[in-house]
């Protein structure tokens, strides 16, 4: 089997020159590069990726811890990450966790084993104290804010966005406002409840439904909300797909949007755009792009991405 030394001998160059060609270094004479590539093609030489990674001290691969791979919000984050990875010739390995602490630690061990140059955590189950020791082995970047200096982050001010969304509804004259969230125990849910309390006061027990992820969940949540003795006049959904389900239920019951029910979603997704739903756009694609850039630069910078509220006909 042909090896790198054979290629060097047949091309009449040094092993280090072949190595530079394999690693696509700029400073190789064109005639030597062409000769090496021609010999490699002639002898069908396939370089050992692990050996190349060992030589250059990097894998050019980034792991992305992603709780769900069928969630529009996480799809937006991943899309941004892939945009930057492609531009910089990096590979992305998706690491689905389903919020399993053990799975997350297993993936972090892969960083310790040098299988990745860095890891992007889009959302997490473990506390930072569990994650921090792994910063020693590669770049770790979070898609939420963390004060820990060892970890870079690309994030938005989610709490302020919740305040602004609830304040918008209040300014429109709504006092009976319900909302949905994805995970009951998440930091995002805690922030949303705190924002609600700040704008409207104590949260009525029936005005919050969790575990909402898709169109069907939104449909069911709207049905549940609108069968309450004191029906909400506005609902803040934790995603435009969920908001779309609410819109479809309202239409099925001849409930006018926004005259009888105001609906606002999140993330400016295609379903919301097509139905004319107002939304809180956290610009997740930009957050993903910046997170990937931070890993590539091995940066621990804290980069805040601005959110925006897009008003359409549903409020």
Buried (B, 14 or more C-beta within 10 A) or exposed (E): EBEBEBBBEBBEBEEEBBBBBBBEEEEBEEEBBEBBBEBBEEEEBEBEEEEBBEBBEBBBBBBBBBBBEEBBBBBBBBEBBBBBBEEBEBEBBBBBBEBBEEBBBEBBEBBEEBBBBBBBBBBBBBEBEBBBEBBEBBBBBBBBBBEBEBBBBBBBBBBEBBBBBBBBBBEBEBEBBBBBBBBEEBBBBEBBBBBBEEBBEEBBEBBBBBEBBBBEBBBBBBBBBBEEEEEBBBBBBBBBBBBBBBBBBBEEEEBEBBEEBBBBBBBBBEBBEEBEBBBBBBBBBBBBBBBBBBBBBEBBEBBEBEBEBBEBEBB
